[in-house]
Each structure stands twice: as structure tokens, then as C-alpha cells.
């Protein structure tokens, strides 16, 4: 039997559902081949990485941001893309 949740954890929403498994393997497009080549030739170099920093007026709750991003990933199969070679 699972013990009851007490304190701060009681305020957290339930964890999001797991992300679905791979639907179907697809070949790399030329741009992806180049990105993979850069990553293999210079691991950790940061090439092909883009980062944006935003400031907000209000504080963000990490759990809400995680849940929102998880919903986007579930809705967009291309965001679940991974390289396997």
C-alpha cells in the first residue's frame, strides 16, 4: 500500500503520462545528417545548438512548465525524434 502524500508534495499535480514509443523509423534528411556529423566529430562543441533566454514578469512553476512542454511533445511527433546509428 502506498503511503498518503503529505506536505508540499500533496500540492504537486500527478506526473504526466509517458511519451509514446517510436512510431516508425525514418531516414535522416541532409540537414540532420550534417548535424549528426558535427555532433560525432566534435562532441560537446555546442555547434548546431540554439538557446533563447526569456524573462517573465511572474515566477514560473517548474512543474507547470514541465507539464506544458510534455503536452506539446505528445502533440508533435517530430519533437520525439531521436538519432539512432
N, C-alpha and C positions, 0 to 999 in steps of 0.2 A: 504494500500500500504506500502511495506517495504521501509524504508529509504535507500539511497545508502550507501555502505560501504566506509568509508574514513579513511585514515591514515594507521597505522600498520596492522589493520585487513584486509585491501584490499590485503595484501601480503600472507595471510594465504590461504591454499588450502581449498576446500569445505570439510565439515566433511565427514567421511567415512559412507557407508551405514550401517544400523542397522544389528546386528548379528542375524541370523535366530533363530527362536524359537526351542524348543526341538524337535528333530526328533522322538525319541522313548525312553521311559524309559527302562533302563537296570538294572539288579540286580548287586549288588556290588560283585567284586571279593574278595577273602580273604584278600589281601593286603589292599584294600580300606576299608574293614570292620575294620581292625586293625587301620588304620589311623583315621577313624571316631571315633572309641572307644577312642583313645588317645585325640582327639580334644574335645570330650564330657567330659572326665574325668578330663582333665587339660586344660581348655580354656586359650589361650594366652601364653601357655608354650613354644611355638616355636618348639616342637618336630615334626618331620616329615617335617620340612621346610628347604629347601636348598637355599642358596643365593650365587651368584657369583658376584664379583666386577671386572669390566674391566676398563682399562684406554685406552683412544683413543688419537691419535695424534691431530686430528681435533675436533673442537666443534661439538656436535650433536644438531640438532634442534629437540626439543621435539615433534613438530608436525609431522616431518618426521618419527621419531621413532614410534610414535603412529600409524601412517598410515601403516607402515611396519608390525608392530605386528598385527594390525587389519586384514591385508591381510592374515597373517599366520593363525589366528584364524578362518577366513572364510574358508580357505582351509582345515583345520584339525578339523573334528567334535569332536574328543576326547578332544580338548582344550576347548570345550564349555561344558564340563562335570560339573555338579553340584550335590551335595548331597541333597536329599530331604527325610526326615524321619519324 
